[in-house]
């Protein structure tokens, strides 16, 4: 029996281009759902957003961002005060500590400014590649790929990667997603993952990219 040929990088790139074109028509409003006005606010929101709903994070950050405007403000704040500000968020004690430690490092090492490169960002406490890439892509305008749960799930279902490690998925996608559309690709997958390609019961019959998808466990019409 002949071995099954794996799709080439060119074939995957062609799929990505079709996915971009079709999802752009379906989700023209796709964007990052966290509210922020500068890199520091986005970084704080992302720390809070781990295993938490974006809409809840946006509720919490309205007063938080009014009270804490700089990295110095967070670094000087007491942990109990920070905890009280974010207590509606799950794991608020650990997240308050992460925010405090992260901002203390930003003050000590970067003069209070969020660094604008990957290596420096991932050196900060509580900041991994996903968070760093989302900050770079959405706050600094860099064409980075942040692999959240939606980007991971849809990339796997579309056959764009066989990896389960987010860092390896990032590298797979970097080689096949057009450079100028990497951030947009992530936004579109995130919205499609929330609205159509759900984790437990994807709505395949109403999916605009169903015929591009080799996912074996598609729901039946």
Secondary structure per residue as TSV (DSSP state, phi and psi in degrees):
chain	resnum	aa	ss	phi	psi
A	1	X	-	360.0	129.0
A	2	X	-	-70.2	144.0
A	3	X	-	-70.2	144.6
A	4	X	-	-71.9	129.1
A	5	X	-	-77.6	133.7
A	6	X	-	-79.5	143.8
A	7	X	-	-59.4	138.7
A	8	X	-	-74.1	166.3
A	9	X	H	-61.5	-37.4
A	10	X	H	-63.9	-42.2
A	11	X	H	-63.1	-40.5
A	12	X	H	-66.8	-38.6
A	13	X	H	-62.6	-40.0
A	14	X	H	-62.6	-40.7
A	15	X	H	-62.9	-45.0
A	16	X	H	-58.2	-43.6
A	17	X	H	-62.5	-41.1
A	18	X	H	-67.3	-39.7
A	19	X	H	-60.7	-45.9
A	20	X	H	-59.0	-47.1
A	21	X	H	-63.3	-44.0
A	22	X	H	-73.8	-43.8
A	23	X	H	-70.2	-27.0
A	24	X	H	-62.0	-34.9
A	25	X	H	-75.0	-34.0
A	26	X	H	-81.5	-37.5
A	27	X	-	-125.6	61.0
A	28	X	T	-64.1	-18.6
A	29	X	T	-90.3	5.8
A	30	X	-	-60.4	133.0
A	31	X	-	-161.8	173.5
A	32	X	-	-70.8	128.5
A	33	X	-	-86.7	-0.1
A	34	X	S	-86.8	135.7
A	35	X	-	-86.0	131.3
A	36	X	-	-161.6	159.5
A	37	X	S	-124.4	-6.9
A	38	X	S	-156.7	168.5
A	39	X	H	-57.7	-38.5
A	40	X	H	-64.5	-44.2
A	41	X	H	-62.0	-40.7
A	42	X	H	-65.4	-41.8
A	43	X	H	-60.5	-45.6
A	44	X	H	-62.7	-44.6
A	45	X	H	-61.5	-38.0
A	46	X	H	-68.6	-37.6
A	47	X	H	-62.6	-41.1
A	48	X	H	-70.2	-28.5
A	49	X	H	-78.5	-8.9
A	50	X	T	-59.9	117.3
A	51	X	T	57.0	34.4
A	52	X	S	-140.0	151.8
A	53	X	-	-71.9	140.7
A	54	X	H	-61.4	-38.2
A	55	X	H	-65.7	-35.0
A	56	X	H	-69.2	-41.3
A	57	X	H	-58.5	-43.5
A	58	X	H	-63.7	-32.9
A	59	X	H	-66.0	-43.6
A	60	X	H	-70.2	-35.6
A	61	X	H	-77.8	-15.3
A	62	X	H	-57.5	-57.9
A	63	X	H	-72.1	-32.3
A	64	X	H	-60.2	-46.7
A	65	X	H	-70.8	-20.6
A	66	X	H	-75.7	-35.9
A	67	X	H	-85.4	-28.5
A	68	X	-	-125.6	107.0
A	69	X	-	-105.1	-18.5
A	70	X	S	-132.0	165.6
A	71	X	H	-61.6	-33.6
A	72	X	H	-62.7	-37.6
A	73	X	H	-60.5	-44.5
A	74	X	H	-68.9	-39.0
A	75	X	H	-66.8	-33.9
A	76	X	H	-82.9	-18.7
A	77	X	S	-68.3	148.7
A	78	X	-	-78.5	150.8
A	79	X	H	-60.1	-43.2
A	80	X	H	-58.0	-37.4
A	81	X	H	-67.3	-42.8
A	82	X	H	-65.1	-42.9
A	83	X	H	-59.2	-41.1
A	84	X	H	-63.7	-36.6
A	85	X	H	-67.3	-30.7
A	86	X	T	-118.0	19.9
A	87	X	T	-65.9	-16.0
A	88	X	T	-72.9	-17.7
A	89	X	S	-87.9	141.3
A	90	X	T	-64.2	150.7
A	91	X	T	56.0	36.3
A	92	X	H	-63.3	-29.7
A	93	X	H	-66.4	-47.4
A	94	X	H	-65.6	-37.9
A	95	X	H	-70.1	-36.0
A	96	X	H	-62.0	-41.8
A	97	X	H	-64.5	-42.1
A	98	X	H	-62.5	-43.0
A	99	X	H	-63.5	-45.3
A	100	X	H	-61.2	-48.3
A	101	X	H	-66.4	-41.3
A	102	X	H	-62.3	-47.8
A	103	X	H	-69.4	-31.5
A	104	X	H	-62.5	-39.7
A	105	X	H	-69.6	-38.3
A	106	X	H	-62.0	-40.7
A	107	X	H	-67.4	-47.0
A	108	X	H	-69.3	-38.0
A	109	X	H	-105.3	-23.7
A	110	X	H	-128.8	22.0
A	111	X	T	62.8	24.6
A	112	X	T	87.4	-0.2
A	113	X	S	-103.5	134.9
A	114	X	-	-64.8	125.4
A	115	X	-	-64.2	152.1
A	116	X	-	-111.2	29.1
A	117	X	S	-138.7	154.3
A	118	X	H	-62.0	-47.7
A	119	X	H	-59.5	-43.6
A	120	X	H	-69.5	-39.6
A	121	X	H	-62.7	-46.0
A	122	X	H	-74.9	-7.9
A	123	X	T	-81.9	-10.8
A	124	X	S	-79.8	145.5
A	125	X	T	-59.0	131.4
A	126	X	T	79.2	8.4
A	127	X	-	-115.1	115.1
A	128	X	-	-102.0	-174.5
A	129	X	H	-63.3	-40.8
A	130	X	H	-59.1	-51.4
A	131	X	H	-61.2	-45.1
A	132	X	H	-61.0	-44.0
A	133	X	H	-68.1	-35.6
A	134	X	H	-67.3	-39.2
A	135	X	H	-62.8	-47.1
A	136	X	H	-61.5	-42.6
A	137	X	H	-73.7	-36.9
A	138	X	H	-102.5	-23.0
A	139	X	H	-106.4	-26.7
A	140	X	S	-114.1	-0.8
A	141	X	-	73.2	20.2
A	142	X	-	-87.0	149.5
A	143	X	-	-88.4	76.9
A	144	X	-	-110.4	161.9
A	145	X	-	-117.2	116.6
A	146	X	-	-99.6	116.1
A	147	X	-	-89.9	92.7
A	148	X	-	-91.4	-172.0
A	149	X	H	-64.1	-35.4
A	150	X	H	-71.8	-45.3
A	151	X	H	-61.7	-40.6
A	152	X	H	-62.5	-52.8
A	153	X	H	-62.5	-47.2
A	154	X	H	-70.5	-35.8
A	155	X	H	-63.1	-38.7
A	156	X	H	-68.1	-45.6
A	157	X	H	-65.1	-33.6
A	158	X	T	-79.7	-3.5
A	159	X	T	76.3	19.9
A	160	X	S	-83.0	-16.1
A	161	X	-	-154.9	150.4
A	162	X	-	-109.2	2.2
A	163	X	-	-84.6	156.0
A	164	X	-	-112.8	-14.7
A	165	X	S	-79.6	123.4
A	166	X	H	-55.6	-37.5
A	167	X	H	-65.2	-40.9
A	168	X	H	-69.3	-35.9
A	169	X	H	-63.6	-41.0
A	170	X	H	-56.2	-47.0
A	171	X	H	-65.6	-38.3
A	172	X	H	-60.9	-45.0
A	173	X	H	-71.5	-34.6
A	174	X	H	-58.8	-29.3
A	175	X	T	-85.5	-11.3
A	176	X	T	-125.1	-14.7
A	177	X	S	-92.1	127.3
A	178	X	-	-51.8	134.6
A	179	X	G	-55.2	-41.8
A	180	X	G	-75.7	-5.4
A	181	X	G	-120.6	16.4
A	182	X	H	-67.3	-44.9
A	183	X	H	-66.7	-42.1
A	184	X	H	-62.5	-39.8
A	185	X	H	-57.2	-44.0
A	186	X	H	-64.9	-44.2
A	187	X	H	-61.2	-42.3
A	188	X	H	-67.4	-41.2
A	189	X	H	-65.6	-37.6
A	190	X	H	-62.5	-45.3
A	191	X	H	-69.2	-40.1
A	192	X	H	-66.2	-34.7
A	193	X	H	-68.3	-32.3
A	194	X	H	-80.3	-33.8
A	195	X	H	-98.0	-33.4
A	196	X	T	-127.9	-57.5
A	197	X	S	-85.8	67.4
A	198	X	-	-69.2	155.9
A	199	X	S	-64.6	-50.5
A	200	X	S	-88.2	-33.8
A	201	X	S	-143.0	80.4
A	202	X	-	-62.7	142.9
A	203	X	-	-91.3	64.9
A	204	X	G	-59.2	-39.7
A	205	X	G	-60.7	-23.7
A	206	X	G	-107.3	17.7
A	207	X	-	-89.4	130.7
A	208	X	T	-73.5	-15.4
A	209	X	T	-118.0	22.2
A	210	X	G	-57.9	-39.5
A	211	X	G	-76.2	-9.2
A	212	X	G	-92.9	-6.2
A	213	X	-	-104.5	123.2
A	214	X	-	-89.3	6.3
A	215	X	-	-53.2	121.9
A	216	X	T	-75.9	-26.5
A	217	X	T	-100.2	40.8
A	218	X	-	-63.1	146.5
A	219	X	-	-73.5	148.1
A	220	X	-	-92.2	147.2
A	221	X	-	-73.4	360.0
